[in-house]
Amino acid sequence: MQRIYVDFNTETAEPVGVLKIYRPNTSLSDGETIIAYDEEMEVQAQVSYDAATGVWMAVPDWTTKHEIIEQHA
């Protein structure tokens, strides 16, 4: 499963509740499940391509959310 860094704030922009993946060189397939993450959390999400906007969208499955705990050496 691919891990893709996302900005979870994109979930609040239209369409609401969907993450937008602004990574032009990302190799994804419609229906693929990824792990979307940032500095604080990660969550599994199913992706689809929005041809109208040219952007990959990801619907998060919030039941898979995990907080990322920073470990200090």
N, C-alpha and C positions, 0 to 999 in steps of 0.2 A: 504494500500500500504506500503510495507516494505521500510524503510530508511536504506541504506547501505553506509557506509563510503568507498570512493574510492580515489585512487590517479589519478587525472585527467591527469597527465603526461603519464600514460600508453596509452593514446589515440594516442600518437605519435609513438609508437612501432608497428611493424607489427602484425596483420593487422591494418593499420592506420585508425583512425576515430572511433575505437571501444574501449570502456573501458574494462579493464581486472579486474576481481574480484578474487583476490587471498585470498579467505576465505574458507578454506576446510569444515568448519562446517556450512556453510550457506545453509539454506533450500530454494531452488528456484525451479521454474518450467519453462520449455521452454515457451517463449511467455509472461511470466509475466512482468508487468510493475512495476518498482521500482522507488524510489527517490534516485538517486546517489548524494552524498554530500561530501564536505570537509569543511575546515574552512572558505572558501570564497564564495561558491556558492552551489546551488543544482539544479538538473535538472531531469526530468523524463526520464527513459530509459527502453527499452525493452530488456530482457535477453534471452540468449540461451546458451546451453552447448556445448563446443567444445570438443568432445570426443578425438580428436587427441592430444590435449595438456592437457586435464583434467582441463580446466579452464572455468569458466563462463565468457561470454562476454556480454557487454551491449551497445546497440546502443542508444546514447543520442538523445533526441528530444530538440534541442537547442531553440525551440520556447517557451519552458517551463522554461527556465533558470531564477533563482532568485538569486540575490546577498544576502549573509547573512550579515546583519548589526550587529556588536557586540554592545550590550547594556551594558553600565556601570551602576553599582548600585549606 
